[in-house]
């Protein structure tokens, strides 16, 4: 059991509101405190058990992202003839949605409509959306963007355990003697959990960390062993581990015999064949060759796993996002079942969730093939149970369309209306141009969103303004099954409404009863009651299906009947919260519930016989293999300081400074063969689409693979949607797409000039072939390139003035041009303040942007600024801080390198003590270590 922690909803400085971060699945607690100027200070919640006060750089920058610029504030409808959007009343918008859906259902049946929702929704929103579609419309055509990141884990858990449950908790990371990180750049994607691992390793140096990842990422910096396996070979590697453990007797035979089924079949599949009815002997050298890892390193890992009792295996998108993702999950779980390393402190398989409420969506049946409360859509008894509880007129009788096949059905005309909530599928789906075609042909596209302009909203017929983080109120569930409250601390802007309210309004307008909720608390209470409804999971009942009840670990019986006060003050709690976990109150009057830290300590699982299942996972090749036309393998993922499609993080100057453009990370030898160099623009293309990105040599790519981040979209770049390139192959069990293995080619993207501009208003991009926008506090920055010389007859000055709309012949306009070198620079000053500047060159090696950007914060340019402005650098020492390395404290590369040289800094800790860099979330520490090495090498070369 976890220890109860008393947490007030408001405490700390002034009237700080305790809420939860809206980014990854770590689920960090946040304190939001109002400032006199109307802004809000954001800090970590020291009492929240997910983060104990720490926040990563994205969470720390939340205060920069809550403004109303670009917000969708009023319902809008698109004129069919002109395509223009017009403001409408809520009544008109609700009528359009409800009437459109009702007409299509009546004419074409319930499967002609669909909802596509998001892990950004709160559990209460998710619950009513699922209830509407499956219990009233009568179709299971509701899927979620969590299909794109976590559905393979869901499927793997259900196959192995009988239910989608994560058996471990964050504390297990600190109790483990071996942490295996598989397909997870934890340092960048889950930095708070990474720092917990780092801190415990510093305290216990004997603790071991193994990273299994094709790339050498920031996470590898603290690893004792890195296995750079070939992309897609995870099943072979863990099948090899299973065979090794069996061959060397590292088996918990009593656990396997008493509490599992299927071991012999799983071992036979792992050993890749049988000889005379006997499993073939394991060949480590063959396994190492198949995975393309050093056999000595593989043996070291296998031996380490075999002899270490307390092992936690963490896996994330590198495992899930695969056409064999479910088998990868089960191959990992098989190894923990064989050794009995599950249900005990410091051990177990651990899926790190991507989104803040992907887990909450899974609880309420947000996937097209599941029902609410961990009940199964393909089980008649389960369907009857849910329908009876809801009092619903119908219940969906078969699985709905999963994300990729849903958009295929939209393009084919089988689905004629889709309601998209809180997600941007034109950017995030694989084969993204297919999503564009589908929405363009769809009869009715509805979008609930907080941002008006997104790639997806360009296709919407009805736009519904939703509440965003800081405005909406409800619950989310993190990676360790911990339910936390998101609380509102901002007023509802414009006419924005909560998602649950919008859904209920549409449901009632369609004529459905059962949606008369007055608050999110009432929805949560119904959700909790359904979890306990006919749930045979209790101490007094059988652990199998019992009479007319269905045992499942998901149980919120202890949270039923909280009332508004109890719900308001609910502290973070891990499910199951059983009825005998009676709620208590602390001295502050806040609700305290102990919950359950880890599952399966009783060795009973959710299958009908109470046993876990080994799953046979014969290895198979990825759905699409590289060939002569597309010889490289594309891997996609996140960068450190951005989130999803940047609609929130893209608003923060602090976050924009780390990585400013989409890039393609390559091995230098591959780049040479493709005819590109670091700094060049390149086209990355596949059989499905193409995009343009800047080439970089990150140092972590193996030969034959390239990496492109997922965040850039048509709102911030001319052609950087990597989703357009990704193949649409999916896992046959989970339906999760293959984001980690698309055959691609890389070609030079030829341009005649490169440049950048900084301006207080967006420029007019005539004659620009390539651009990327970066938002600053008092300026907007564009990276630029073109195929034709800018300006008619090469008149760069006229072109630059038109770029910024400067038509005053007497404007304070400074410029420099070297036609032979292809260089042009111009600065526009208004009332002694810099207004615009543009720098062009025939080559991509342009001046640094950081010092020029800093001038926009100045009330007046001084003489030194004017002297240096056309050169792009200050004449003063140390003024150019360089590209941002530590976003938390705004410390640049040049500042760090200077401090290393001048103060003789020898470690990342020295840098932190001197400059604070690395002292908050720690996600930049690997980069600090690299700068130490780079600076020392530069000193030795100079000597």
TORTOR-401022 format. One record per residue (C-alpha): x, y, z. Coordinates in steps of 0.25 Angstrom, whole numbers, plus 5000, padded with zeros to 4 digits. Layout:
N
XYZ/...
END
This chain:
943
500050005000/500550144997/500650245009/499550345010/500050485008/499150605012/499050705000/498250825001/497550874988/498151014992/499351045000/500751104999/500951244994/499651324995/498551244988/499351144980/498451044973/498950904973/498750834959/499450744950/500450764938/499750744924/500950684917/501450544919/500950424927/501850444939/500750534944/501550634952/500850714962/500850864960/500550994968/499951114961/500051244968/499451374963/500351494961/499851644963/500051664948/499051554944/500151454941/500351324948/501651264955/501751114952/502451024962/502550874965/501750824976/502650774987/501550684993/501150614980/501750474980/501950474965/503050584966/503250634980/503350774974/504250754962/503750794948/504450774935/504650894926/503350884919/502550884932/503351004937/503051084925/501551054926/501351204931/501751254917/500751164910/499451214916/499151344908/498051354899/498751384886/498251294875/497151234884/495851184879/494851264887/493551254880/492751144873/493051154858/492451094845/493051094831/492251144820/492151034810/492251124798/493351214802/494051134812/494051254822/493851234836/492751314844/492451324858/491151254862/490451234876/490551114884/489151074880/489451084866/490751004867/490050894876/488950884866/489850864855/490650754861/489450684868/488650704855/489750654846/490050534854/488550494856/488250504841/489450424837/489150314848/487650314843/488050304829/489350214829/489350144843/490150174855/491450124849/491450244839/491850334850/493150344859/493850414870/495350424870/495850474884/497150504892/497950464904/497950614906/496450604911/496150584925/495550454930/494150514932/494150564917/494650434912/493550364920/492350434914/492950424900/493050274902/491650264908/491050344897/491650264885/491550124891/490350124899/489450224892/489850244877/490150094878/491550094871/492950064876/493450164866/494150244877/495650234877/496750324882/498150374879/498650284890/498450174880/499750234874/500550224886/500050124897/499050024890/500149914889/500349924904/498849914906/498849784897/500049724903/499549744917/498249684914/498849564907/499849534919/498949584931/497549574927/497449724928/498049854924/498849884937/500249934940/500749854952/501849944957/501950084963/503050194963/503650154976/504050024969/505050094960/505750134973/505650004980/506149924967/507649874966/507549874951/506749964942/506549934928/506150044919/505649994905/505250084894/505150204903/505950324903/505550354917/506450464919/505650554909/504250484909/504050464924/505150544931/504650544945/504650394945/505950394939/506550484950/505950394961/506750284954/507950364954/507850414968/507750264973/508850224965/509750334971/509350284985/509550134981/510650124970/510449974970/509049994964/509149964949/508450034937/508449964923/507850044911/507349964899/507150064888/507650074873/508050214876/509150264886/508250364893/508350454905/507850344913/509050264910/510050354917/509750294931/509650154926/510550044930/510249974917/509650014904/509149914894/508949984881/508049874875/507549874861/506249944859/505149844860/505949734867/505349754881/504649624881/505849544877/506649604888/505649574899/505349434893/506849414894/506749454909/505549364912/506349244905/507649284913/506849294926/506249154924/507549094919/508349144932/507249114942/506849254945/505449214947/504449234958/503849094956/502849094967/502249224962/502249174948/501549044951/500549104961/500249244955/500449234939/500049164927/500749154913/502249144917/502549034908/501949094895/502649224898/504049164900/503849084887/503549214880/504649284887/505649174883/505249184868/504849044865/504848904871/505648784869/505048644871/503948714880/505048774888/505348924888/506648954881/507749004889/507949154890/509049214881/509449344887/510349374875/509249364865/508349444874/509449554875/509649554860/508149564857/508049684867/509349744862/509949754876/511249714881/511149574886/511949604899/511049724902/509849634900/510349524909/510749634920/509249674919/508649534920/509549504932/509249634939/507749604937/507849464942/508649484955/507849614959/506649594967/506049734967/505949764952/504949874946/504849874931/504350004926/503850014912/503250124904/502950174890/504150094884/503449964888/501950014886/502050084872/502349964864/501649864855/502049764865/501849854877/500949754885/501949644883/503049734888/502249764900/501949614903/503349574900/503749664912/502649614921/503049474918/504449494924/503849554937/502749434938/503849334936/504649394948/503449424957/503949564957/502549634958/501649674969/502849704978/503549834982/504649874972/504249784961/503349774949/503049814934/502749964934/502050034922/502350184923/501150254917/501250364907/500150464910/499550524923/498250444922/498550324913/498250234925/496950304929/496450284915/496850134916/496050134929/494750184922/494850094910/495350214901/495950114891/495050054880/495149914884/494949934899/493749964909/493750054921/494350004934/495249904928/494149824922/494249754909/493349794896/493449654891/492849584903/491349584903/491249584919/492149704919/491249774909/490049744917/490649794930/491049924924/489749944917/488949914930/489750014938/489650124928/488150094926/488550114911/487650084900/488650004892/490149954894/491149944883/491249794879/492649794872/493949864872/493949994865/495050054855/496350074861/497050214857/497750174844/496550094839/495650204843/496250304834/496250204823/494750184825/494550334825/495250344812/494450234806/493150294810/492750184820/492950284832/492150414828/492350494841/493550504850/493650584863/495150614867/495450654881/496750714886/497650654875/498250684862/498250554853/498650624840/500050644847/500050524857/499550404848/500450324839/500250354824/499750484828/499350534814/498350414814/497750484827/497650614819/496950544807/495950474817/495550604824/495450674811/494450574806/493650564819/492250604820/492350664834/493650694842/493450754856/494650794864/494650824879/495950904881/496651014889/497451064877/496751124864/497851094854/498350954853/498650864841/497350784845/496450904848/496650954833/495650834829/494650854840/493250904837/492950934852/493950984862/493550974877/494451054887/494850964898/495450994912/496950974913/497950944924/497751034935/496351064931/495750924932/495450834944/495550684946/496450564948/497550494940/498350364943/499850354941/500750234938/500650174952/499150174952/499150304961/497850384959/498150534961/497350654960/497450764950/496850884956/496451014949/497251144953/496851224941/495451274937/494751214924/495251304913/494251354903/493151254901/493951134903/493351014910/493750884917/493850764907/492950684916/491850794916/491950804900/491850654899/490650654908/489950764901/490050694888/489550564894/488350634900/488050704887/488150574880/487050524889/487850434899/487550424913/488650394923/489450524921/488850614931/490150634939/490250764946/491750754949/492950674946/492950624960/491550554957/492250494945/493450444953/492450384963/491750304952/493050254947/493550214960/492150144963/492250064949/493650024953/493149954965/491849904959/491749754959/493249754961/493549614967/494949664971/494849664987/495449584998/494149505000/493949464986/494549374976/495749434968/495049374955/493749424948/492749404959/491249384957/490749514950/492049594954/493349614947/494649624954/495549734950/496649804957/496149934953/495249974964/494950114970/493950064980/494650144991/494450274983/492950264982/492150364988/493250474990/492250584989/492750724984/493650754996/494250614995/494450624980/495050764981/496050724991/496350584986/497850554987/498650474977/498350324979/498650194972/497550104968/497050004971/496350084983/495549974989/494350004998/495049945010/496150055007/495250155015/495450295013/495950375024/496250525026/497550595030/497650715040/497350805028/496050735025/496550685011/496250545006/497250435009/497250305002/498350205002/498050134989/498950014984/500450034980/500649904973/499849794968/499949644967/500549634981/499549514983/500049444971/498649454965/498349514951/497049554944/496949434935/495749344939/496649244945/497449344952/498749314945/499649394936/499949354922/501249344915/501049384900/501849314889/502549424881/503149374869/504049484863/503649544850/504149644841/503649794841/502449814831/503349894821/504849874819/505849964813/506149944798/506950004787/505950124785/505850144800/507050094807/506950164820/506050134832/505350254838/505150264853/504250374859/504050434873/504150554882/505150654885/505450704899/504650834900/503450814891/502150744892/501350674881/500950774870/501450894878/500150964879/500550994894/502050984895/502251064882/501751184890/502951184899/504151254895/504951184906/504551044900/504751094886/506251124888/506750984889/506350924875/505851024866/505650944853/505150804849/506450724846/506850594841/507950524849/508850444841/510150364842/511250444834/511550334825/510050314821/510050464819/511250454810/510550344801/509250434801/510050554796/509750644808/510550704819/510250754833/509450884832/508950854818/507450844815/506950704811/505750644806/505350514814/504350434805/503650304806/502550234797/501550314805/502050454805/503250544808/503650664817/504850754817/505850764829/507250814833/508350714833/509050684846/510050594852/509550564866/510650464868/509650354873/509150294859/509550154855/509850134840/508550114832/507650194841/507150334842/506350414852/505350524850/504550584862/502950584861/502650734865/502750824853/501450844845/500950934834/500651044844/502051064848/502851014836/502751004821/502850854819/503250784832/502150684835/502850554837/501550484839/501350504824/502550414822/502250304832/501650174827/500250134831/500549984835/500049954848/500149844859/499149734855/498749724870/498749864876/498549944863/499750034867/500450094855/501950064852/502550204855/503950144857/504250074844/503950134830/504850114818/505250254813/506250324805/506950454807/507350554796/507950694796/506850804796/507450904786/507351044789/508051174784/508151244797/507951234812/507451334823/506751374835/505851494839/505451544853/504251644853/503251694863/502151644853/502051524843/502751554830/502151534816/502851414811/502851444796/503851364788/504251274800/504351124797/504651084811/504251144825/504151104839/503551204850/504051214864/503251294874/503951394883/503451484894/503451614886/503851564872/503651454863/504851384856/504751314843/505851224837/505751244822/506351184809/505951204794/506251144780/506251274773/506951404776/506051484785/505551614778/505251644764/506651654756/507351624769/506851754776/507051694791/506751824797/505351844791/505051694794/505451714809/504651844810/503451764804/503751654814/503451744825/502451844818/503351964819/503052054808/503552184815/504752234807/505152314819/505152194829/506352164838/506852054829/508252004831/508751904820/510051834815/510251754802/511351674796/510851624783/512051544780/511851464793/510351454792/510251534805/509151634809/508751684823/507751794827/507251854840/506051934841/506052034853/504752104858/504952214870/506252154873/505752014875/506051894866/504751864858/505251764847/506451704842/506851604831/508151534828/508351454815/509551374810/509851274798/510251174809/509551134822/510651184831/509951314836/510251394849/509651344862/508251384865/508251394880/508951534882/508051594871/506851534878/507251604891/507251734884/505651734883/505551734898/506351874899/505552004899/506652074891/507852024883/509152084888/510352124879/511051994881/509751914877/509751994864/511151964861/510951814863/509551804858/509951774843/511051674847/510051604855/510951604868/511251694879/512551774880/512451744895/513151624901/512151514905/510951574900/510551454891/510151344900/510051244888/508951144886/508151104898/508650984906/507950994919/506551044916/506151044931/507051154934/507351204920/508751174919/509451174906/510551094900/511551204899/511351244913/511551104918/512851084909/513451214914/513151174929/513851034927/515051104921/515151214931/514851144943/515451004940/514050934942/514250784941/512850724943/511350754941/511250774956/512350884955/511550954943/510250944952/510951014964/511551124955/510351154945/509151074951/509051004937/508550854940/508050894954/506550874951/506050764943/507450714939/507050674925/508250764919/509250694928/509650594916/509950724908/510750784919/511650664919/511750674904/512150814905/513250784915/513850684906/513750774894/514350894901/515550804906/515750754892/515750894887/516850934897/517650814893/517550844879/517950984881/519150944889/
END
